[in-house]
């Protein structure tokens, strides 16, 4: 029995890369979808495929169903006011996943006269499109900031964000170390434009992709430690696509680490506990957003739920 397990062929690194991305992407979709009041008519369309991806992230049909469901909801269900920015980025990436799948199925049919979705070919087809979408979003963010309002200390987004940091009690002594001067505001404006320009340039140049990923991780981690829920939404999208941009050698390293973890005797009970906890958490979130307006008086508020979720996500992501 032991020998047969050892002789079992390892799954392709590309398929495992696809599965890990799909897992992170499902979390990002659920995070954004549940941040607004839940329309239970969409529950079966998107929520169930996304949860299925969390349970079987390498299943091509679950991934395709989740991506197609999001494209459908974006086009037909979301109001116009909810379509800019983050939902639009998600739609383009999900659309690239769907279109790439259709292309691979069509190409394989022409070659073999059978309908099949090769996961490795599929991964190679949509991977560069997703990375390109992130690059475009970063550059659009840079060009959008090239206006007089952004460089006006009175109304700049940098001023608003720094004011949030100054008022953040959970950051302990950090706000006291941050200068409260006009020059610091201008420094934040220039730094923001520089970093948001460097990230897409590094992601575009393959040898510099790791540099771009580390800059992006640090930048968005700093933005999100305020624990304001919306600050954590966009990084979940970016971190998932960052994972796509990692070198192919990443998966064998993670596989070796996983084998070492799995050998420990505490692995199975810890895994079972994690599965039950995550299942409870994701099924709790829809109910959280049905709480009445006086929810702020409760012991656990909406923002608390998202703050704790974001901390848990960061711990797992940065550990990996």
C-alpha positions as MATLAB code, in Angstrom:
seq = 'XXXXXXXXXXXXXXXXXXXXXXXXXXXXXXXXXXXXXXXXXXXXXXXXXXXXXXXXXXXXXXXXXXXXXXXXXXXXXXXXXXXXXXXXXXXXXXXXXXXXXXXXXXXXXXXXXXXXXXXXXXXXXXXXXXXXXXXXXXXXXXXXXXXXXXXXXXXXXXXXXXXXXXXXXXXXXXXXXXXXXXXXXXXXXXXXXXXXXXXXXXXXXXXXXXXXXXXXXXXXXXXXXXXXXXXXXXXXXXXXXXXXXXXXXXXXXXXXXXXXXXXXXXXXXXXXXXXXXXXXXXXXXXXXXXXXXXXXXXXXXXXXXXXXXXXXXXXXXXXX';
ca = [
       0.000    0.000    0.000;
       2.804    2.376    0.977;
       4.661    1.586   -2.245;
       1.568    2.255   -4.373;
       1.149    5.648   -2.711;
       4.759    6.499   -3.408;
       4.385    5.475   -7.066;
       1.249    7.598   -7.487;
       2.010   10.240  -10.119;
       2.096   13.796   -8.820;
      -0.458   16.233  -10.126;
       0.805   18.809  -12.585;
       2.196   21.962  -10.967;
       0.026   24.039  -13.303;
      -3.140   22.312  -12.118;
      -2.151   22.869   -8.489;
      -1.345   26.494   -9.329;
      -4.814   26.776  -10.882;
      -6.410   25.260   -7.784;
      -4.644   27.591   -5.347;
      -5.579   30.609   -7.444;
      -9.197   29.417   -7.656;
      -9.344   29.071   -3.863;
      -8.064   32.635   -3.347;
     -10.310   33.953   -6.119;
     -13.394   32.356   -4.561;
     -12.573   34.076   -1.259;
     -12.184   37.411   -3.081;
     -15.523   36.987   -4.859;
     -17.346   36.044   -1.660;
     -15.707   38.938    0.169;
     -17.007   41.485   -2.346;
     -20.345   39.807   -2.910;
     -21.190   39.657    0.790;
     -20.048   43.204    1.477;
     -23.362   44.424    0.097;
     -26.840   43.322    1.247;
     -27.360   39.791    0.030;
     -29.981   39.205   -2.641;
     -31.032   35.632   -1.975;
     -32.255   35.247   -5.549;
     -28.550   35.242   -6.481;
     -27.582   32.875   -3.653;
     -27.719   29.689   -5.711;
     -26.233   31.344   -8.786;
     -22.955   32.539   -7.271;
     -22.624   31.638   -3.614;
     -22.942   27.864   -4.033;
     -20.414   27.609   -6.927;
     -17.970   29.758   -4.943;
     -18.291   27.518   -1.866;
     -17.871   24.433   -4.070;
     -14.636   25.936   -5.399;
     -13.431   26.323   -1.800;
     -14.064   22.611   -1.239;
     -12.732   21.384   -4.611;
     -10.562   24.201   -6.023;
      -9.058   22.058   -8.795;
     -12.424   21.141  -10.287;
     -12.579   22.941  -13.626;
     -16.379   22.917  -13.816;
     -16.788   24.515  -10.375;
     -14.351   27.279  -11.336;
     -16.068   27.832  -14.674;
     -19.517   27.906  -13.034;
     -18.353   30.490  -10.481;
     -16.776   32.712  -13.150;
     -19.805   32.470  -15.445;
     -22.164   33.202  -12.532;
     -20.282   36.379  -11.669;
     -20.347   37.579  -15.289;
     -24.102   36.949  -15.393;
     -24.754   38.785  -12.109;
     -22.560   41.703  -13.169;
     -24.384   42.160  -16.470;
     -27.982   41.492  -15.465;
     -28.282   41.878  -11.689;
     -25.911   44.519  -10.336;
     -27.242   48.087  -10.522;
     -25.214   50.615  -12.489;
     -24.031   52.281   -9.289;
     -22.397   49.030   -8.152;
     -20.526   48.304  -11.390;
     -17.490   50.614  -11.351;
     -14.019   49.779  -10.035;
     -13.721   46.491   -8.160;
     -16.768   44.654   -9.599;
     -15.662   45.652  -13.097;
     -12.170   44.251  -12.490;
     -13.693   41.013  -11.226;
     -15.941   40.841  -14.260;
     -13.023   41.197  -16.699;
     -10.984   38.493  -14.973;
     -13.973   36.148  -14.739;
     -14.810   36.896  -18.356;
     -11.243   36.004  -19.361;
     -11.628   32.706  -17.461;
     -14.871   31.920  -19.304;
     -13.639   32.984  -22.749;
     -10.380   31.043  -22.318;
     -12.367   27.914  -21.397;
     -14.580   28.272  -24.483;
     -11.496   28.726  -26.659;
      -9.748   25.637  -25.254;
     -12.873   23.488  -25.631;
     -13.336   24.693  -29.224;
      -9.658   24.142  -30.095;
      -9.651   20.628  -28.631;
     -12.852   19.793  -30.475;
     -11.258   20.775  -33.780;
      -8.262   18.582  -32.985;
      -9.935   15.511  -31.431;
     -13.659   15.912  -32.222;
     -14.407   15.653  -28.512;
     -15.440   18.289  -26.006;
     -12.747   18.536  -23.343;
     -11.331   21.260  -21.132;
      -7.620   20.731  -20.577;
      -6.849   22.503  -17.295;
      -3.188   23.171  -18.112;
      -4.041   24.761  -21.457;
      -6.834   26.703  -19.790;
      -4.511   27.984  -17.086;
      -1.935   29.084  -19.674;
      -4.651   30.874  -21.644;
      -6.254   33.037  -18.938;
      -3.218   33.551  -16.690;
      -1.601   36.335  -18.768;
      -4.998   37.980  -19.318;
      -5.621   38.225  -15.568;
      -2.158   39.677  -14.957;
      -2.718   42.172  -17.778;
      -6.055   43.201  -16.234;
      -4.346   43.989  -12.925;
      -1.666   46.012  -14.728;
      -4.329   48.049  -16.523;
      -6.205   48.702  -13.264;
      -3.040   49.965  -11.564;
      -2.201   52.280  -14.450;
      -5.790   53.556  -14.560;
      -5.530   54.300  -10.828;
      -2.331   56.290  -11.452;
      -3.816   58.327  -14.308;
      -6.983   58.907  -12.292;
      -4.888   60.500   -9.533;
      -3.191   62.957  -11.885;
      -5.505   65.832  -11.007;
      -5.460   68.914   -8.821;
      -7.794   67.395   -6.200;
      -5.383   64.551   -5.437;
      -2.556   67.048   -4.790;
      -4.762   69.320   -2.682;
      -4.022   68.556    1.009;
      -7.515   69.700    1.967;
      -9.434   67.146   -0.111;
      -6.851   64.555   -1.188;
      -7.558   60.858   -0.686;
      -4.152   60.657    1.016;
      -5.294   63.188    3.628;
      -8.490   61.249    4.268;
      -6.577   57.980    4.644;
      -3.957   59.463    6.966;
      -6.727   60.922    9.127;
      -8.096   57.403    9.491;
      -4.670   56.219   10.658;
      -4.351   59.093   13.122;
      -7.669   58.064   14.695;
      -6.971   54.308   14.763;
      -6.807   53.232   18.402;
      -5.821   49.641   17.584;
      -2.543   50.822   15.991;
      -1.289   51.713   19.489;
       1.724   54.034   19.263;
       2.064   54.040   15.439;
      -0.196   57.102   14.815;
       1.939   59.109   17.265;
       5.032   58.359   15.177;
       3.454   59.647   11.957;
       4.181   63.350   11.299;
       1.131   65.591   11.125;
       2.588   68.072    8.672;
       1.826   69.195    5.127;
       5.126   67.841    3.801;
       4.114   64.357    4.980;
       0.869   64.622    3.010;
       2.783   65.485   -0.167;
       5.224   62.657    0.554;
       2.260   60.262    0.761;
       0.893   61.525   -2.564;
       4.213   61.084   -4.398;
       4.869   57.715   -2.743;
       1.415   56.450   -3.732;
       1.865   57.394   -7.393;
       5.391   55.959   -7.479;
       4.424   52.628   -5.931;
       1.276   52.232   -8.028;
       3.410   52.820  -11.129;
       6.198   50.447  -10.079;
       3.879   47.516   -9.335;
       2.413   47.124  -12.864;
       5.768   47.784  -14.510;
       7.397   45.059  -12.413;
       4.515   42.642  -13.015;
       4.797   43.274  -16.763;
       8.530   42.444  -16.833;
       8.779   38.739  -15.997;
      12.193   38.801  -14.192;
      10.878   41.596  -11.928;
       7.547   40.014  -11.055;
       8.625   38.905   -7.586;
       9.778   42.461   -6.882;
       6.393   43.803   -7.985;
       4.554   41.236   -5.856;
       6.515   42.084   -2.705;
       6.038   45.827   -3.280;
       2.313   45.263   -3.783;
       1.971   43.044   -0.701;
       3.694   45.604    1.502;
       1.790   48.548    0.034;
      -1.669   47.029    0.370;
      -0.903   45.579    3.786;
      -0.073   49.078    5.020;
      -3.292   50.424    3.489;
      -5.391   47.715    5.084;
      -4.045   47.688    8.655;
      -6.495   50.492    9.430;
      -8.971   47.558    9.370;
     -11.563   49.663    7.586;
     -13.511   46.891    5.791;
     -13.413   48.378    2.272;
      -9.622   48.647    2.551;
      -9.487   44.842    2.660;
     -11.718   44.200   -0.346;
      -9.378   45.237   -3.138;
      -6.291   43.422   -1.747;
      -8.149   40.093   -1.831;
      -8.530   40.528   -5.596;
      -4.933   41.617   -6.046;
      -3.440   38.929   -3.815;
      -5.244   36.226   -5.801;
      -3.853   37.537   -9.090;
      -0.428   38.043   -7.502;
      -0.482   34.305   -6.924;
      -0.960   33.812  -10.666;
       2.161   35.905  -11.300;
       4.372   33.785   -9.039;
       7.060   31.698  -10.805;
       6.266   28.096  -11.707;
       8.860   26.944   -9.151;
       6.582   28.194   -6.353;
       4.227   25.222   -6.496;
       6.896   22.501   -5.983;
       8.158   24.462   -2.950;
       4.641   24.719   -1.507;
       4.056   21.029   -2.238;
       7.178   20.099   -0.256;
       6.046   22.312    2.635;
       2.559   20.772    2.525;
       3.961   17.229    2.666;
       5.921   18.122    5.788;
       2.856   19.636    7.459;
       0.672   16.669    6.536;
       3.064   14.225    8.203;
       2.355   15.665   11.662;
      -0.120   13.784   13.857;
      -2.119   16.907   14.594;
      -2.802   17.576   10.917;
      -6.107   15.679   10.514;
      -7.897   17.119   13.595;
      -6.585   20.597   12.761;
      -7.815   20.273    9.164;
     -11.265   19.096   10.272;
     -11.553   21.972   12.719;
     -10.491   24.487   10.048;
     -13.065   23.152    7.566;
     -15.882   23.361   10.119;
     -14.811   26.826   11.240;
     -14.614   28.218    7.699;
     -17.951   26.656    6.753;
     -19.593   28.258    9.794;
     -17.924   31.592    9.019;
     -19.021   31.832    5.398;
     -22.591   30.783    6.168;
     -22.699   33.308    8.988;
     -21.751   36.254    6.785;
     -25.053   36.485    4.833;
     -26.946   36.685    8.133;
     -24.581   39.390    9.361;
     -25.677   41.669    6.545;
     -29.334   41.190    7.323;
     -28.843   42.724   10.762;
     -30.934   45.861   11.346;
     -29.507   49.363   11.423;
     -29.035   49.166   15.189;
     -26.451   46.439   14.586;
     -23.783   48.865   15.799;
     -25.152   48.353   19.306;
     -24.408   44.640   19.175;
     -21.317   43.163   20.777;
     -20.001   42.134   17.341;
     -20.610   44.629   14.526;
     -20.311   44.296   10.751;
     -16.915   45.957   10.790;
     -15.708   43.605   13.527;
     -16.641   40.571   11.442;
     -14.731   41.873    8.431;
     -11.755   43.000   10.509;
     -11.383   39.566   12.090;
     -11.845   37.917    8.690;
      -9.147   40.114    7.202;
      -6.698   39.308   10.012;
      -7.326   35.585    9.505;
      -6.850   35.941    5.742;
      -3.581   37.861    6.149;
      -2.201   35.280    8.603;
      -2.860   32.402    6.203;
      -1.735   34.261    3.070;
       1.509   35.681    4.452;
       2.351   32.373    6.152;
       2.194   30.677    2.753;
];
